[in-house]
């Protein structure tokens, strides 16, 4: 079905009433678009009858029906029993319709005064068409002197819509004091044709004065100089507004008296309507390293008729700082602890902020002046923007046993113009071996004492049987109230002292965990017990071992003192 705003589409649908009652049928679009309406004729049917119903599809008044081809679902529904419905489908075609887009400009007249560039807006109206268009834009003028640019150069117009494009143009200025009007034609072209629109460009230029004075300027007017005081500038003599040849004498001026001038020519002639150029070398002294300074100067052009023109400029001087002033010295690690005589560091010299190579000699000392410092290498050459590394070995005598000493180590990197320093800490700790020697001495004493005890215990005079017999004799004498045999008493006492001697050896070992008091007391008791065994038994075989071991243990106990 072809539907257009001017011509609705009609078709017929045959409806049969299979029910036993009179029924009226409704014919509707299942999902109607906003722009389409459906109207149908009489649809009341008697039972078992068939009727042909005329249906009209039309575009809703005021709505835009975009050109398209679409399948429309239609439903024929019973008004008595709405659940009874029959779906149908029809193909609806909306043909393309509508004229070319309307093209206009805003504003229609562009006025330019003493300028050659301008802009305006191009309006494209496609609201009368039901399909999209793409227009390519172009421009022309009868003189072919106007240069035009479009943004965008191709405009896409939606169906029933509009769009804009920005137009920039450049037109040559008319002679001074004149006006000119140019007709610029903008053409929008698509496959169906082109649509032109004309815009008027009215240009005017102010009248030139009879004769303009010569103007003088410097190029560049503010040269920036780094680490140099010499530069060249051009003196530009502008006689484009003049009507005759002008001759000048050039000279330089410096309020501070620090700038010197050297002109290629001090006498110059400039034709009317032209520019004259003279090169001049400007020389001055540098500011201090790392400083900046502005020094004004001027060039004066004195014409033969007495008129003077002056151009001012400024020398922007800067002197990069000495590399040593921006360098940084770092020592790694900042804190070094060692148990030996030597410690190793790395020394980094950072010249990343410098603009020149940096050549330095490394040196250093500790705060007490007793340590020896050795650098490898001792001389560094660091390119600009980089870092360099050297090794440092600090050597100093060990402190006393158990003591800790710390000292600050200062490293200096010295160049021909200055130096930078850095500090680190060097800590030495000496272990205390006294307690270890004390423990070993006590153990040695116990080891020497034990053979003496064993020798006495293995002597026949102090065998188990002898001791048991002596103990029994002493016990019997005590029970009967008689005096015991002196030999039995001595053997019994010697046996008891041997037991006490072995106990002293154990106490010596136990005393190793303390401050040595128990070890010393046990050593004294052990020596006394050894002498007692000698006195009681008359056996001297184990006495040297016991006394020697007791002396060693006592010495170890003394060293255990805290």
LODRENKE-98958 format. One record per residue (C-alpha): residue number from 1; chain; residue in three letters; x, y, z. Coordinates in steps of 0.1 Angstrom, whole numbers, plus 5000, padded with zeros to 4 digits. Each point is the difference from the previous one (the first is absolute). Layout:
residues N
MARLO   n chain res   px   py   pz
MARLO NUM     A Ala    X    Y    Z
...
***
This chain:
residues 562
MARLO   n chain res   px   py   pz
MARLO   1     A Unk 5000 5000 5000
MARLO   2     A Unk 5014 5034 4990
MARLO   3     A Unk 4991 5027 5025
MARLO   4     A Unk 5010 5036 4996
MARLO   5     A Unk 4987 5032 5016
MARLO   6     A Unk 4982 5009 4968
MARLO   7     A Unk 4986 4965 4992
MARLO   8     A Unk 4987 4976 5026
MARLO   9     A Unk 5000 4962 4992
MARLO  10     A Unk 4969 4979 5000
MARLO  11     A Unk 4994 4962 4999
MARLO  12     A Unk 4973 4975 5008
MARLO  13     A Unk 4997 4973 5026
MARLO  14     A Unk 4974 4972 4998
MARLO  15     A Unk 4986 4990 5034
MARLO  16     A Unk 4978 4970 5007
MARLO  17     A Unk 4979 4996 5031
MARLO  18     A Unk 5001 4963 5010
MARLO  19     A Unk 4981 5006 5033
MARLO  20     A Unk 4963 4996 5006
MARLO  21     A Unk 4995 5036 5010
MARLO  22     A Unk 5003 5035 4985
MARLO  23     A Unk 5035 5013 5005
MARLO  24     A Unk 5019 5032 4992
MARLO  25     A Unk 5037 4998 4992
MARLO  26     A Unk 5027 5025 5008
MARLO  27     A Unk 5030 5004 4976
MARLO  28     A Unk 5031 5015 5016
MARLO  29     A Unk 5037 5004 4995
MARLO  30     A Unk 5018 4978 5026
MARLO  31     A Unk 5029 5024 5006
MARLO  32     A Unk 4990 5032 4982
MARLO  33     A Unk 5028 5026 4994
MARLO  34     A Unk 4992 5036 5010
MARLO  35     A Unk 4997 5012 4964
MARLO  36     A Unk 4975 4974 4987
MARLO  37     A Unk 4962 4997 5005
MARLO  38     A Unk 4976 4971 4990
MARLO  39     A Unk 4963 5006 4992
MARLO  40     A Unk 4976 4972 4989
MARLO  41     A Unk 4964 4998 4988
MARLO  42     A Unk 4970 4981 5014
MARLO  43     A Unk 5009 4967 5016
MARLO  44     A Unk 4968 4987 5015
MARLO  45     A Unk 4992 4964 4988
MARLO  46     A Unk 4971 4977 5004
MARLO  47     A Unk 5007 4964 5010
MARLO  48     A Unk 5016 4979 4972
MARLO  49     A Unk 5004 5030 4977
MARLO  50     A Unk 5030 5015 4982
MARLO  51     A Unk 5007 5038 4994
MARLO  52     A Unk 5027 5019 4983
MARLO  53     A Unk 5012 5029 5021
MARLO  54     A Unk 5018 5030 4984
MARLO  55     A Unk 5031 5011 5020
MARLO  56     A Unk 5018 5033 4996
MARLO  57     A Unk 5036 5007 5011
MARLO  58     A Unk 5010 5037 5002
MARLO  59     A Unk 5028 5022 5013
MARLO  60     A Unk 4989 5018 5032
MARLO  61     A Unk 4996 5037 4993
MARLO  62     A Unk 5030 5021 5011
MARLO  63     A Unk 5022 4969 5004
MARLO  64     A Unk 5032 4993 4980
MARLO  65     A Unk 4999 4966 4983
MARLO  66     A Unk 5036 4991 4992
MARLO  67     A Unk 5006 4982 4967
MARLO  68     A Unk 5001 4963 5009
MARLO  69     A Unk 4987 4965 4993
MARLO  70     A Unk 4986 4983 5030
MARLO  71     A Unk 4978 4969 5008
MARLO  72     A Unk 4969 5010 5021
MARLO  73     A Unk 4982 4974 5021
MARLO  74     A Unk 4961 5003 5000
MARLO  75     A Unk 4976 4983 5023
MARLO  76     A Unk 4963 4992 4992
MARLO  77     A Unk 4983 4995 5034
MARLO  78     A Unk 4965 4991 5011
MARLO  79     A Unk 4983 5026 5021
MARLO  80     A Unk 4978 4974 5017
MARLO  81     A Unk 5029 4977 5009
MARLO  82     A Unk 5033 5019 4998
MARLO  83     A Unk 5020 4968 5004
MARLO  84     A Unk 4989 4991 4965
MARLO  85     A Unk 5025 5019 4977
MARLO  86     A Unk 5016 4994 4967
MARLO  87     A Unk 5035 5015 4992
MARLO  88     A Unk 5008 5014 4966
MARLO  89     A Unk 5031 5017 4985
MARLO  90     A Unk 5003 5026 4973
MARLO  91     A Unk 5031 5017 4986
MARLO  92     A Unk 4998 5038 5002
MARLO  93     A Unk 5022 5021 4977
MARLO  94     A Unk 5005 5037 5007
MARLO  95     A Unk 5016 5015 4968
MARLO  96     A Unk 5026 5028 5000
MARLO  97     A Unk 4984 5033 4998
MARLO  98     A Unk 5010 5036 5005
MARLO  99     A Unk 5019 5028 4983
MARLO 100     A Unk 5037 5008 5002
MARLO 101     A Unk 5012 5015 5033
MARLO 102     A Unk 4997 5037 5005
MARLO 103     A Unk 5034 5016 5003
MARLO 104     A Unk 5006 5034 5016
MARLO 105     A Unk 5028 5020 5017
MARLO 106     A Unk 5002 5019 5032
MARLO 107     A Unk 5007 5028 4996
MARLO 108     A Unk 4993 5006 4963
MARLO 109     A Unk 5023 5030 4999
MARLO 110     A Unk 5035 4999 5016
MARLO 111     A Unk 5018 5033 5005
MARLO 112     A Unk 5038 5000 5004
MARLO 113     A Unk 5019 5032 5010
MARLO 114     A Unk 5038 4999 4997
MARLO 115     A Unk 5000 4962 5003
MARLO 116     A Unk 5001 4972 4974
MARLO 117     A Unk 4985 4971 5019
MARLO 118     A Unk 4964 4993 5010
MARLO 119     A Unk 4975 4973 5010
MARLO 120     A Unk 4963 4993 4996
MARLO 121     A Unk 4976 4972 5005
MARLO 122     A Unk 4984 4978 4973
MARLO 123     A Unk 4965 4987 5008
MARLO 124     A Unk 4986 4969 4982
MARLO 125     A Unk 4963 4993 5006
MARLO 126     A Unk 4986 4965 4991
MARLO 127     A Unk 4968 5001 5019
MARLO 128     A Unk 4979 4998 4969
MARLO 129     A Unk 5015 4966 4989
MARLO 130     A Unk 4994 4966 5016
MARLO 131     A Unk 5034 4986 4991
MARLO 132     A Unk 5036 5008 5010
MARLO 133     A Unk 5024 5019 4977
MARLO 134     A Unk 5037 5005 4999
MARLO 135     A Unk 5012 5033 4985
MARLO 136     A Unk 5036 5008 4989
MARLO 137     A Unk 5008 5036 5004
MARLO 138     A Unk 5020 5022 4975
MARLO 139     A Unk 5004 5037 4994
MARLO 140     A Unk 5008 5023 4971
MARLO 141     A Unk 5002 5037 4992
MARLO 142     A Unk 5002 5018 4967
MARLO 143     A Unk 5035 5013 5006
MARLO 144     A Unk 5012 4966 5014
MARLO 145     A Unk 5019 5018 5028
MARLO 146     A Unk 4981 4989 5031
MARLO 147     A Unk 5014 4970 5018
MARLO 148     A Unk 4973 4980 5019
MARLO 149     A Unk 5002 4972 5026
MARLO 150     A Unk 4970 4980 5013
MARLO 151     A Unk 4997 4982 5033
MARLO 152     A Unk 4988 4974 4992
MARLO 153     A Unk 5005 4999 4963
MARLO 154     A Unk 4971 4975 4996
MARLO 155     A Unk 4968 5004 5019
MARLO 156     A Unk 4976 4971 5009
MARLO 157     A Unk 4964 5011 5003
MARLO 158     A Unk 4976 4977 5018
MARLO 159     A Unk 4965 4994 4986
MARLO 160     A Unk 4978 5029 5012
MARLO 161     A Unk 5030 5017 5016
MARLO 162     A Unk 5025 5028 4995
MARLO 163     A Unk 5038 5006 5005
MARLO 164     A Unk 5026 5027 5000
MARLO 165     A Unk 5035 5004 4987
MARLO 166     A Unk 5026 5027 5009
MARLO 167     A Unk 5016 5018 4971
MARLO 168     A Unk 5033 5018 5002
MARLO 169     A Unk 5013 5021 4971
MARLO 170     A Unk 5028 5023 4991
MARLO 171     A Unk 4997 5028 4975
MARLO 172     A Unk 5027 5024 4988
MARLO 173     A Unk 4996 5035 5015
MARLO 174     A Unk 4991 5028 4976
MARLO 175     A Unk 5025 5029 4995
MARLO 176     A Unk 5002 5025 5029
MARLO 177     A Unk 4970 5022 5002
MARLO 178     A Unk 4980 4978 4977
MARLO 179     A Unk 4969 4977 5003
MARLO 180     A Unk 4992 4969 4981
MARLO 181     A Unk 4970 4977 5000
MARLO 182     A Unk 5004 4963 4990
MARLO 183     A Unk 4973 4975 4994
MARLO 184     A Unk 5009 4966 5014
MARLO 185     A Unk 4979 4970 4988
MARLO 186     A Unk 4997 4970 5023
MARLO 187     A Unk 4988 4968 4983
MARLO 188     A Unk 4986 4970 5018
MARLO 189     A Unk 5001 4969 4976
MARLO 190     A Unk 4985 4966 5004
MARLO 191     A Unk 4992 4972 4974
MARLO 192     A Unk 4967 5017 4992
MARLO 193     A Unk 5014 5034 4992
MARLO 194     A Unk 5015 5031 5016
MARLO 195     A Unk 4986 5029 5020
MARLO 196     A Unk 5018 5033 4998
MARLO 197     A Unk 4999 5029 5024
MARLO 198     A Unk 5017 5034 4997
MARLO 199     A Unk 5016 5020 5028
MARLO 200     A Unk 5014 5035 4996
MARLO 201     A Unk 5034 5010 5013
MARLO 202     A Unk 5004 5038 5005
MARLO 203     A Unk 5036 5010 5006
MARLO 204     A Unk 5016 5033 5008
MARLO 205     A Unk 5035 5012 5007
MARLO 206     A Unk 5008 5033 5018
MARLO 207     A Unk 5018 5026 4980
MARLO 208     A Unk 5038 5000 5003
MARLO 209     A Unk 5016 5031 5015
MARLO 210     A Unk 5020 5022 4977
MARLO 211     A Unk 5033 4987 5014
MARLO 212     A Unk 5007 4979 5030
MARLO 213     A Unk 5032 5005 5020
MARLO 214     A Unk 5026 4973 4999
MARLO 215     A Unk 4997 4974 5027
MARLO 216     A Unk 5029 4982 5015
MARLO 217     A Unk 4999 4966 5018
MARLO 218     A Unk 5024 4973 5011
MARLO 219     A Unk 4998 4963 4991
MARLO 220     A Unk 5002 4984 5025
MARLO 221     A Unk 4992 5028 5025
MARLO 222     A Unk 5009 4979 5031
MARLO 223     A Unk 5026 4974 4991
MARLO 224     A Unk 5007 4974 5027
MARLO 225     A Unk 5037 4993 5005
MARLO 226     A Unk 5013 4971 5021
MARLO 227     A Unk 5037 4999 5009
MARLO 228     A Unk 5008 5025 4972
MARLO 229     A Unk 4999 5038 4998
MARLO 230     A Unk 5001 5003 4962
MARLO 231     A Unk 4970 4999 4976
MARLO 232     A Unk 4988 5015 4967
MARLO 233     A Unk 4967 5018 4995
MARLO 234     A Unk 4985 5015 4969
MARLO 235     A Unk 4990 5037 4999
MARLO 236     A Unk 4969 5002 4979
MARLO 237     A Unk 4993 5034 4984
MARLO 238     A Unk 4963 5001 4989
MARLO 239     A Unk 4994 5026 4972
MARLO 240     A Unk 4970 4983 4985
MARLO 241     A Unk 4978 5030 5010
MARLO 242     A Unk 5025 5025 4985
MARLO 243     A Unk 4999 5018 4966
MARLO 244     A Unk 5037 5006 4995
MARLO 245     A Unk 5035 4986 5006
MARLO 246     A Unk 5012 5006 5036
MARLO 247     A Unk 5036 4998 5011
MARLO 248     A Unk 5010 4992 5036
MARLO 249     A Unk 5030 5000 5023
MARLO 250     A Unk 4998 4971 5025
MARLO 251     A Unk 5014 5000 5035
MARLO 252     A Unk 4996 4980 5032
MARLO 253     A Unk 4992 5011 5035
MARLO 254     A Unk 5005 4982 5034
MARLO 255     A Unk 4988 5016 5032
MARLO 256     A Unk 5023 4979 5021
MARLO 257     A Unk 5031 5004 4979
MARLO 258     A Unk 5005 4962 4998
MARLO 259     A Unk 4990 4993 4964
MARLO 260     A Unk 5021 5005 4969
MARLO 261     A Unk 4986 5002 4964
MARLO 262     A Unk 5016 4991 4966
MARLO 263     A Unk 4978 5009 4970
MARLO 264     A Unk 5005 4985 4966
MARLO 265     A Unk 4991 5034 4986
MARLO 266     A Unk 4995 5032 5020
MARLO 267     A Unk 4987 5019 4970
MARLO 268     A Unk 4970 4985 4982
MARLO 269     A Unk 4974 5011 4974
MARLO 270     A Unk 4965 4986 4998
MARLO 271     A Unk 4978 5003 4970
MARLO 272     A Unk 4963 5011 5003
MARLO 273     A Unk 4976 4971 5006
MARLO 274     A Unk 5028 4976 5010
MARLO 275     A Unk 5017 4986 5031
MARLO 276     A Unk 5037 5004 5008
MARLO 277     A Unk 5021 4976 5020
MARLO 278     A Unk 5033 5006 5018
MARLO 279     A Unk 5018 4974 5021
MARLO 280     A Unk 5015 5011 5032
MARLO 281     A Unk 5022 4979 5024
MARLO 282     A Unk 4992 5007 5037
MARLO 283     A Unk 5027 4991 5025
MARLO 284     A Unk 4999 5002 5038
MARLO 285     A Unk 5016 4983 5031
MARLO 286     A Unk 4985 4969 5016
MARLO 287     A Unk 4983 5002 5034
MARLO 288     A Unk 5015 4979 5029
MARLO 289     A Unk 4997 4962 4997
MARLO 290     A Unk 4965 4989 5009
MARLO 291     A Unk 4985 5035 4996
MARLO 292     A Unk 4976 5017 4975
MARLO 293     A Unk 4999 5036 4990
MARLO 294     A Unk 4980 5022 4975
MARLO 295     A Unk 5019 5028 4983
MARLO 296     A Unk 4980 5024 4979
MARLO 297     A Unk 5014 5017 4969
MARLO 298     A Unk 4987 5019 4970
MARLO 299     A Unk 5009 5007 4964
MARLO 300     A Unk 4994 5035 4986
MARLO 301     A Unk 4994 5009 4963
MARLO 302     A Unk 5006 5037 4993
MARLO 303     A Unk 4988 5011 4966
MARLO 304     A Unk 5015 5028 4980
MARLO 305     A Unk 4970 5022 5006
MARLO 306     A Unk 5006 4998 5038
MARLO 307     A Unk 4972 4975 5008
MARLO 308     A Unk 5011 4973 5025
MARLO 309     A Unk 4985 4966 5005
MARLO 310     A Unk 5010 4976 5028
MARLO 311     A Unk 4996 4963 5005
MARLO 312     A Unk 5005 4986 5035
MARLO 313     A Unk 5011 4965 5009
MARLO 314     A Unk 5011 4980 5030
MARLO 315     A Unk 5028 4975 5004
MARLO 316     A Unk 4988 4971 5022
MARLO 317     A Unk 5032 4987 5013
MARLO 318     A Unk 5005 4969 5021
MARLO 319     A Unk 5030 4981 5011
MARLO 320     A Unk 4996 4964 5009
MARLO 321     A Unk 5012 4991 5035
MARLO 322     A Unk 5033 4983 5005
MARLO 323     A Unk 4994 4962 4999
MARLO 324     A Unk 5014 4997 5036
MARLO 325     A Unk 4972 5023 5013
MARLO 326     A Unk 4973 4977 4988
MARLO 327     A Unk 5017 4967 5006
MARLO 328     A Unk 4990 4977 5029
MARLO 329     A Unk 5022 4975 5018
MARLO 330     A Unk 4985 4969 5017
MARLO 331     A Unk 5016 4973 5021
MARLO 332     A Unk 4984 4965 5002
MARLO 333     A Unk 4993 4987 5025
MARLO 334     A Unk 4996 5030 5023
MARLO 335     A Unk 5006 4978 5031
MARLO 336     A Unk 5025 4971 4998
MARLO 337     A Unk 5006 4976 5029
MARLO 338     A Unk 5028 4975 5000
MARLO 339     A Unk 5019 4977 5024
MARLO 340     A Unk 5032 5004 4980
MARLO 341     A Unk 5026 5027 4993
MARLO 342     A Unk 4986 5009 4966
MARLO 343     A Unk 4967 5012 4985
MARLO 344     A Unk 4991 5005 4963
MARLO 345     A Unk 4978 5028 4987
MARLO 346     A Unk 4989 5012 4965
MARLO 347     A Unk 5003 5037 4992
MARLO 348     A Unk 4976 5013 4973
MARLO 349     A Unk 5006 5034 4984
MARLO 350     A Unk 4968 5013 4983
MARLO 351     A Unk 5004 5025 4971
MARLO 352     A Unk 4965 4995 4986
MARLO 353     A Unk 4991 5037 5006
MARLO 354     A Unk 5033 5012 4985
MARLO 355     A Unk 5005 5013 4965
MARLO 356     A Unk 5038 4995 4999
MARLO 357     A Unk 5024 4971 5007
MARLO 358     A Unk 5011 4998 5036
MARLO 359     A Unk 5036 4990 5009
MARLO 360     A Unk 5006 4994 5037
MARLO 361     A Unk 5026 4986 5024
MARLO 362     A Unk 4986 4979 5029
MARLO 363     A Unk 5013 5004 5035
MARLO 364     A Unk 4988 4993 5035
MARLO 365     A Unk 5007 4996 5037
MARLO 366     A Unk 4983 4989 5031
MARLO 367     A Unk 4991 5023 5029
MARLO 368     A Unk 5030 4988 5021
MARLO 369     A Unk 5025 4999 4973
MARLO 370     A Unk 5011 4964 5007
MARLO 371     A Unk 4984 4980 4973
MARLO 372     A Unk 5015 4995 4966
MARLO 373     A Unk 4977 5006 4969
MARLO 374     A Unk 5008 4985 4966
MARLO 375     A Unk 4980 5009 4968
MARLO 376     A Unk 4999 4979 4968
MARLO 377     A Unk 5002 5020 4978
MARLO 378     A Unk 5010 5032 5018
MARLO 379     A Unk 4992 5022 4969
MARLO 380     A Unk 4966 5001 4983
MARLO 381     A Unk 4990 5016 4967
MARLO 382     A Unk 4962 5002 4998
MARLO 383     A Unk 4983 5010 4967
MARLO 384     A Unk 4970 5024 5003
MARLO 385     A Unk 4967 4983 5008
MARLO 386     A Unk 5017 4969 5014
MARLO 387     A Unk 5014 4985 5033
MARLO 388     A Unk 5033 4983 5008
MARLO 389     A Unk 5009 4976 5028
MARLO 390     A Unk 5032 4993 5020
MARLO 391     A Unk 5008 4975 5027
MARLO 392     A Unk 5011 5011 5035
MARLO 393     A Unk 5017 4978 5025
MARLO 394     A Unk 5003 5013 5036
MARLO 395     A Unk 5026 4983 5022
MARLO 396     A Unk 5004 5005 5038
MARLO 397     A Unk 5014 4981 5029
MARLO 398     A Unk 4976 4978 5019
MARLO 399     A Unk 4986 5013 5033
MARLO 400     A Unk 5006 4982 5033
MARLO 401     A Unk 4983 4967 5005
MARLO 402     A Unk 4963 5004 5005
MARLO 403     A Unk 5001 5037 4991
MARLO 404     A Unk 4982 5019 4972
MARLO 405     A Unk 5014 5031 4983
MARLO 406     A Unk 4982 5022 4975
MARLO 407     A Unk 5015 5028 4979
MARLO 408     A Unk 4988 5023 4973
MARLO 409     A Unk 5017 4997 4967
MARLO 410     A Unk 5000 5030 4977
MARLO 411     A Unk 5007 4997 4963
MARLO 412     A Unk 5007 5031 4978
MARLO 413     A Unk 4999 5003 4962
MARLO 414     A Unk 5021 5029 4990
MARLO 415     A Unk 5001 5017 4965
MARLO 416     A Unk 5020 5030 4988
MARLO 417     A Unk 4972 5023 5011
MARLO 418     A Unk 4984 4985 5031
MARLO 419     A Unk 4991 4968 5019
MARLO 420     A Unk 4971 4980 5014
MARLO 421     A Unk 5001 4978 5030
MARLO 422     A Unk 4980 4970 5015
MARLO 423     A Unk 5002 4982 5033
MARLO 424     A Unk 4995 4964 5011
MARLO 425     A Unk 5004 4982 5033
MARLO 426     A Unk 5026 4972 5006
MARLO 427     A Unk 4993 4978 5030
MARLO 428     A Unk 5023 4973 5013
MARLO 429     A Unk 4991 4974 5026
MARLO 430     A Unk 5026 4976 5017
MARLO 431     A Unk 4987 4968 5015
MARLO 432     A Unk 5009 4992 5036
MARLO 433     A Unk 5017 4965 5001
MARLO 434     A Unk 5008 5002 5038
MARLO 435     A Unk 4970 4979 5010
MARLO 436     A Unk 5008 4974 4974
MARLO 437     A Unk 5035 4997 5014
MARLO 438     A Unk 4986 4999 5035
MARLO 439     A Unk 4977 4971 4991
MARLO 440     A Unk 5028 4982 4983
MARLO 441     A Unk 5023 5005 5030
MARLO 442     A Unk 4974 4987 5025
MARLO 443     A Unk 4994 4970 4978
MARLO 444     A Unk 5037 4994 4998
MARLO 445     A Unk 5002 5002 5037
MARLO 446     A Unk 4973 4975 5005
MARLO 447     A Unk 5016 4977 4975
MARLO 448     A Unk 5034 5002 5019
MARLO 449     A Unk 4982 4995 5033
MARLO 450     A Unk 4982 4968 4990
MARLO 451     A Unk 5031 4979 4994
MARLO 452     A Unk 5012 5008 5036
MARLO 453     A Unk 4967 4988 5014
MARLO 454     A Unk 5001 4969 4978
MARLO 455     A Unk 5036 4992 5011
MARLO 456     A Unk 4991 5003 5037
MARLO 457     A Unk 4968 4979 4995
MARLO 458     A Unk 5021 4972 4983
MARLO 459     A Unk 5026 4999 5028
MARLO 460     A Unk 4999 4967 5021
MARLO 461     A Unk 4999 5021 5031
MARLO 462     A Unk 4967 5016 4989
MARLO 463     A Unk 4984 4970 4983
MARLO 464     A Unk 4963 4993 5007
MARLO 465     A Unk 5008 4971 5024
MARLO 466     A Unk 5025 5021 5019
MARLO 467     A Unk 4976 5029 5004
MARLO 468     A Unk 4972 4977 5010
MARLO 469     A Unk 5021 4982 5026
MARLO 470     A Unk 5012 5034 5014
MARLO 471     A Unk 4965 5013 5002
MARLO 472     A Unk 4989 4969 5019
MARLO 473     A Unk 5029 5003 5024
MARLO 474     A Unk 4992 5036 5007
MARLO 475     A Unk 4963 4991 5005
MARLO 476     A Unk 5007 4971 5023
MARLO 477     A Unk 5024 5021 5021
MARLO 478     A Unk 4973 5027 5003
MARLO 479     A Unk 4975 4975 5011
MARLO 480     A Unk 5022 4985 5027
MARLO 481     A Unk 5014 5033 5012
MARLO 482     A Unk 5036 4991 4991
MARLO 483     A Unk 5025 5021 4982
MARLO 484     A Unk 5000 4991 4962
MARLO 485     A Unk 5031 4989 4982
MARLO 486     A Unk 5017 5032 4986
MARLO 487     A Unk 5006 4982 4967
MARLO 488     A Unk 4963 4992 4996
MARLO 489     A Unk 4991 5036 5008
MARLO 490     A Unk 5024 5013 4974
MARLO 491     A Unk 4987 4977 4973
MARLO 492     A Unk 4964 5010 5008
MARLO 493     A Unk 5009 5037 4999
MARLO 494     A Unk 5019 4996 4967
MARLO 495     A Unk 4969 4982 4985
MARLO 496     A Unk 4978 5029 5011
MARLO 497     A Unk 5024 5026 4986
MARLO 498     A Unk 5001 4981 4967
MARLO 499     A Unk 4962 5002 4998
MARLO 500     A Unk 5001 5037 5008
MARLO 501     A Unk 5027 5005 4974
MARLO 502     A Unk 4978 4985 4973
MARLO 503     A Unk 4972 5022 5012
MARLO 504     A Unk 5023 5030 4995
MARLO 505     A Unk 5007 4990 4965
MARLO 506     A Unk 4962 5000 4992
MARLO 507     A Unk 4996 5034 5017
MARLO 508     A Unk 5028 5014 4978
MARLO 509     A Unk 4981 4989 4969
MARLO 510     A Unk 4967 5013 5014
MARLO 511     A Unk 5016 5034 5008
MARLO 512     A Unk 5009 5006 4963
MARLO 513     A Unk 4965 5015 4996
MARLO 514     A Unk 5006 5027 5026
MARLO 515     A Unk 5026 5026 5008
MARLO 516     A Unk 5027 4976 5013
MARLO 517     A Unk 4994 5002 5037
MARLO 518     A Unk 4989 4964 5003
MARLO 519     A Unk 5029 4989 4978
MARLO 520     A Unk 5025 5018 5022
MARLO 521     A Unk 4985 4987 5033
MARLO 522     A Unk 4999 4964 4986
MARLO 523     A Unk 5036 5003 4988
MARLO 524     A Unk 5012 5011 5035
MARLO 525     A Unk 4980 4972 5017
MARLO 526     A Unk 5014 4975 4974
MARLO 527     A Unk 5036 5010 5008
MARLO 528     A Unk 4993 4997 5038
MARLO 529     A Unk 4984 4966 4994
MARLO 530     A Unk 5031 4989 4981
MARLO 531     A Unk 5023 5010 5028
MARLO 532     A Unk 4976 4983 5024
MARLO 533     A Unk 5001 4967 4980
MARLO 534     A Unk 5038 5002 5002
MARLO 535     A Unk 5000 5005 5037
MARLO 536     A Unk 4974 4974 5007
MARLO 537     A Unk 5013 4972 4977
MARLO 538     A Unk 5036 5009 4997
MARLO 539     A Unk 4997 4995 4962
MARLO 540     A Unk 5014 5029 4979
MARLO 541     A Unk 4993 4983 4966
MARLO 542     A Unk 4970 5022 4991
MARLO 543     A Unk 5009 5032 5018
MARLO 544     A Unk 5019 5017 4971
MARLO 545     A Unk 4970 4995 4976
MARLO 546     A Unk 4974 5012 5026
MARLO 547     A Unk 5020 5030 5010
MARLO 548     A Unk 5009 5009 4964
MARLO 549     A Unk 4964 4995 4988
MARLO 550     A Unk 4987 5021 5029
MARLO 551     A Unk 5024 5028 4992
MARLO 552     A Unk 4989 5000 4963
MARLO 553     A Unk 4964 5000 5009
MARLO 554     A Unk 5005 5028 5025
MARLO 555     A Unk 5017 5021 4973
MARLO 556     A Unk 4971 4993 4976
MARLO 557     A Unk 4976 5011 5028
MARLO 558     A Unk 5019 5032 5003
MARLO 559     A Unk 4997 5006 4962
MARLO 560     A Unk 4962 4994 5003
MARLO 561     A Unk 4996 5031 5020
MARLO 562     A Unk 4976 5024 4983
***
